[in-house]
Amino acid sequence: MSNHSSLRTPSQRIAWTATIVISTLVFIFLIAPILAIMPLSFSSGSYLAYPLPGLSLRWYDDFINSPRWMNSLKNSMIIGVAATLLSMLLGTLAALGLAQWKSRFKPLVLAFVLSPVVVPGVITAVGLYFFFAPIGLTGSYLGLILAHTALATPFVVITVGATLQSFDTNLARAAASLGASPLQAFRRVILPLILPGLASGALFAFATSFDEVVIVLFMAGPEQRTLPREMFSGIRENISPTITAAAVILTTVSVILLATLEGLRRRNERLKGSEG
Amino acid sequence: MTAASLTGADAKPEVSLRRRLKQAERARQLKAFALVGPLLVFLLFTFAGPIAGMLWRAVDDREVRQVLPRTVAALADWDGRDLPDEKAYAALASDIMAARAAGTLAIAAKRLNYATNGFRTILTGTARNLKAAPEPGTARETLGRINPAWRERTTWTTIKDAGGPVTGFYLLAALDLTRNVDGAIVSASPDQAIYRDVFARTFLISLSVTALCLILGFPVAYLLATLPPGRSNLLMIFVLLPFWTSLLVRTCAWIVLLQSQGVVNDSLHWLGIIDAPLRLIYNRFGVCVAMTHVLLPFMILPLYSSMKAISPAYMRAAASLGAPPVTAFLRIYLPQTLPGIGAGSLLVFILALGYYITPALVGGAADQMISYFIALYTTETANWGLASALGAVLLLATLLLALVYGKLVQGQQVTGGMKN
């Protein structure tokens, strides 16, 4: 499969070594900032610099005992979970429909459904700000949940759609021929098979909402500030070590999401492998 | 006779069967579309509607018309060559008095001030000094005495141009253009012309970041695509972990690393390379480094998937035919990665164009991109027309590029490469 072990000429060996060296530097560039910020959150001093004067959990204590930070964490969870549920409902239905729908307008509809990902956040945020303000949806949880759902649903449509592409429709037909109603066939046959796709769609949706800050910046009142929003104003004013504690908490959430996604992928590959 | 009746008898059920099949298929298609329906309706309300509303605000111009209705009506058939007639002066005087009583004059003053700096003073000063409606036939003289600006043609063309109901004023302003006193489109005065610079800067930063991502991403994607799956999956973590880590965390991390007492400056000082801390952040360097870090995975993932699809047999074939490695790479491998390079570069460029958070946090005043000005005019100065016009230009650029991107990745799976 790989050809690096069979390199013969010196120039090939040099090129391969260069690839490895450059890639290693890029990997360091990618990962070092995230790793560098973590120990600072355990510092006993209040300066964001190395070497650490000592270890302490005082900044986590600060985070947990700050109503401002805890409220933002709560808001991120409420809005994230609600947007995930709503985008799962709308996105899964749409993916099921798109899988069966045959029309020359389909690419157009698909492009429209996916466009919230491409349109710059500021444009969506400004549009929503103008549109939601007169109907009282700015400064409300509902407004933010709806906006985050619009951003998250494309990921659900993509992931669930990808799962449906590899789904054998004969299984649904077999279920129908054995007397299952469409709903029964969906619940007992289709759903279990596309569940991994649904789960990764949900993870993408939650991550999108959990990380979103531009729309929150425009639309949230003081009550609805999310964790990234608090971090944004924290970074703007002055970076206290409490922000690094918040960063570690956010990163932990991403690692959990990523690990779950990787687990799902592995499981999927195993299932595929056992079929063949 | 028998033959005819036979075919007739045979044809009938066949036709109805075909029709029934068609009907069933149509019902199935209708059901399929009904499943997509809720999302379409939802997106109309939460996405398409708001954006259409924003675009409408870029050309909507009714403030002056609402506050000074008689003046706008009186100027409708003014040819703009000489000063308007007495009728327009009288209409303006009564409009100003009515607007002052209703407290709406500031709305028109704000809009007219966008077009001509200082118009606010002209209008509010006139309102203050206009004690009573001028005698019939003396409106021109009265207003001219209060403020000599009313004896100038440009003052009146400004009002006529702002008469609405729709205008190209904001869209022109977004491109540093304006209409002169004769209605021709000309470049705006240098003190007001800043947006071409902002657009050029936005493009330049996006282009630099795209180039950096390509240079850094290509070897990594190549390594990941060439290594055996076990090892490349392990190394993929280095790409996916930053990809999934919050944008705010990464931006915050760069500030911590690059500030004057930060890790990078301290290390350089400790190594004896520098004496005084370098300024690495709140400037263009910081913006490019942080944005490259954020967008690099969007380059690596499409490149990786395009390289993964290239069979190593081609390179072996080239080598067996006597091509030196460099030639084989340039003529066989590189052309096959072009779709991946195109897709990754376009994706990174599109995402970079609309960036707001990272430049806002790590850039200086001279590094702010177009999104910053859209946000500024929306929330701080409430110049919604200009904010919307700048947004319309950005949206147009993004959609055109997205169209090219769509053509490029048609048929390719891009699930991994999208996370805003």
Interface residues (C-beta under 8 A of the other chain):
Chain A: M1 S2 N3 H4 T9 S11 Q12 A15 A18 T19 I20 I22 S23 V26 F27 F29 L30 I31 A32 P33 I34 A36 I37 L40 Y47 L48 A49 Y50 L90 G91 L93 A94 L96 G97 L98 A99 Q100 W101 K102 S103 V109 A111 F112 V113 S115 P116 V117 V118 V119 P120 G121 V122 I123 T124 A125 V126 G127 L128 Y129 F130 F131 F132 L146 A147 T149 A150 L151 T153 P154 F155 V157 I158 T159 A162 F204 A207 T208 F210 D211 V213 V214 L217 F218 P228 M231 F232 I235 R236 I239 I243 T244 A247 L250 T251 S254 V255 L257 L258
Chain B: R28 Q29 K31 A32 F33 A34 L35 V36 G37 P38 L39 L40 F42 L43 F45 T46 F47 A48 G49 P50 I51 A52 G53 M54 R57 L216 G217 P219 V220 Y222 L223 T226 L227 P228 P229 L235 F238 V239 L240 L241 P242 W244 T245 S246 L247 L248 V249 R250 T251 C252 A253 W254 I255 V256 L257 Q259 Q261 G262 V263 D266 H293 L296 P297 P312 M315 R316 P324 P325 V326 F329 I350 L353 G354 Y355 Y356 I357 L361 S371 I374 A375 T378 T379 W384 A387 S388 G391 L394 L395 T398 L399 A402 Y405 G406 Q413 V414 T415 M418 K419 N420
